[in-house]
């Protein structure tokens, strides 16, 4: 998901990494400057 967002004009602020609770998360910035947290439990 983060890679697709980057190709669409966003920027990866923090690459996806494993979380304490067992999932993964990362942060991206969209072209308008908004920060998004992306979370996956798989």
PAKE-351260 format. One line per 4 residues: their letters; for each residue y, x, z of C-alpha. Coordinates in nm, 2 decimals, m for minus. Each point is the difference from the previous one (the first is absolute). Example, Ala and Ser with C-alpha at 12.3 -4.5 7.8 and 13.67 -1.06 7.14 Angstrom:
2
as = m0.45:1.23:0.78 ~ 0.34:0.14:m0.07
END
This chain:
42
xxxx = 0.00:0.00:0.00 ~ 0.25:0.28:0.09 ~ m0.07:0.18:m0.33 ~ 0.05:m0.32:m0.20
xxxx = 0.33:m0.06:0.18 ~ 0.11:0.35:m0.07 ~ m0.07:m0.04:m0.37 ~ 0.21:m0.32:0.00
xxxx = 0.30:0.19:0.13 ~ m0.05:0.02:0.37 ~ m0.04:0.31:0.21 ~ m0.27:0.09:0.25
xxxx = 0.17:0.07:0.33 ~ m0.32:0.06:0.20 ~ m0.33:0.04:m0.18 ~ m0.29:m0.22:0.12
xxxx = m0.19:0.13:0.29 ~ m0.27:m0.12:0.24 ~ 0.13:m0.21:0.29 ~ m0.14:0.00:0.36
xxxx = m0.12:m0.35:m0.04 ~ m0.23:0.10:m0.29 ~ 0.21:m0.11:m0.30 ~ 0.25:0.18:m0.22
xxxx = 0.38:m0.02:m0.03 ~ 0.29:0.16:m0.19 ~ 0.36:m0.06:m0.07 ~ 0.18:m0.04:m0.33
xxxx = 0.36:m0.06:m0.11 ~ 0.08:m0.24:m0.28 ~ 0.26:0.06:m0.27 ~ 0.25:m0.21:0.21
xxxx = m0.03:0.22:0.30 ~ m0.22:m0.22:0.21 ~ m0.28:0.16:0.21 ~ m0.34:m0.16:m0.01
xxxx = m0.31:0.07:0.22 ~ m0.33:m0.05:m0.19 ~ m0.31:m0.06:0.22 ~ m0.37:m0.03:m0.09
xx = m0.29:m0.07:0.22 ~ m0.26:0.11:m0.25
END
